[in-house]
Amino acid sequence: MMLAAISFFTDYWLPAQHGEETELTVVIIILIMVSLSGMLRFWQEYYTNKGGRSIKIYGAYHRNGAPPPQL
């Protein structure tokens, strides 16, 4: 996000102050990439934790000899 802020400042804000042409393409691309990366990391962590809990539950039942619960 810091890179997007710096890019906004250098590619949009400063040129706009001097009356030059401005372009937000780079800023938008950086924001999209950071957002997609964050969402991907969230989903990976979520499913990893979900799988880990499932393995932990089934492992505890297997060690005790009881049948696992139906999920």
C-alpha positions as CSV (number, residue, x, y, z in Angstrom):
1,M,0.0,0.0,0.0
2,M,2.9,2.3,0.7
3,L,4.2,1.7,-2.8
4,A,0.8,2.7,-4.2
5,A,0.8,5.9,-2.1
6,I,4.3,6.8,-3.3
7,S,3.3,6.1,-6.9
8,F,0.2,8.3,-6.5
9,F,2.3,11.1,-5.2
10,T,5.0,10.9,-7.8
11,D,2.8,10.0,-10.9
12,Y,-0.3,12.0,-10.2
13,W,0.0,14.6,-7.4
14,L,3.3,16.2,-8.3
15,P,2.6,16.5,-12.1
16,A,-0.9,17.8,-11.4
17,Q,0.6,20.6,-9.3
18,H,2.8,21.7,-12.2
19,G,0.0,21.5,-14.8
20,E,1.4,18.4,-16.5
21,E,-0.5,15.4,-17.7
22,T,-1.4,12.9,-15.0
23,E,-2.1,9.2,-15.2
24,L,-3.4,6.9,-12.5
25,T,-2.8,3.6,-14.4
26,V,0.2,2.6,-12.4
27,V,-1.5,3.4,-9.1
28,I,-4.6,1.4,-10.1
29,I,-2.5,-1.6,-11.2
30,I,-0.5,-1.6,-7.9
31,L,-3.7,-1.4,-5.9
32,I,-5.3,-4.3,-7.8
33,M,-2.1,-6.4,-7.4
34,V,-1.9,-5.7,-3.6
35,S,-5.6,-6.4,-3.1
36,L,-5.5,-9.7,-5.0
37,S,-2.4,-10.8,-3.1
38,G,-4.1,-10.0,0.2
39,M,-7.3,-11.9,-0.7
40,L,-5.2,-14.9,-2.0
41,R,-3.2,-15.0,1.3
42,F,-6.4,-14.8,3.3
43,W,-8.1,-17.7,1.5
44,Q,-4.9,-19.8,1.7
45,E,-4.7,-19.2,5.5
46,Y,-8.4,-19.9,5.9
47,Y,-8.4,-23.2,4.1
48,T,-5.1,-24.3,5.8
49,N,-6.5,-23.6,9.2
50,K,-9.8,-25.3,8.3
51,G,-7.9,-28.4,7.1
52,G,-5.7,-28.4,10.2
53,R,-8.7,-28.4,12.5
54,S,-10.3,-31.2,10.6
55,I,-7.1,-33.3,10.9
56,K,-6.8,-32.5,14.6
57,I,-10.4,-33.6,15.2
58,Y,-10.1,-36.9,13.2
59,G,-6.7,-37.6,14.8
60,A,-8.0,-37.3,18.3
61,Y,-10.8,-39.7,17.6
62,H,-8.5,-42.2,15.8
63,R,-6.1,-42.3,18.8
64,N,-8.9,-42.9,21.3
65,G,-10.5,-45.7,19.1
66,A,-13.8,-43.9,18.8
67,P,-15.4,-43.3,15.4
68,P,-15.0,-39.8,14.1
69,P,-18.0,-37.4,14.0
70,Q,-19.9,-36.8,10.8
71,L,-19.1,-33.3,9.5
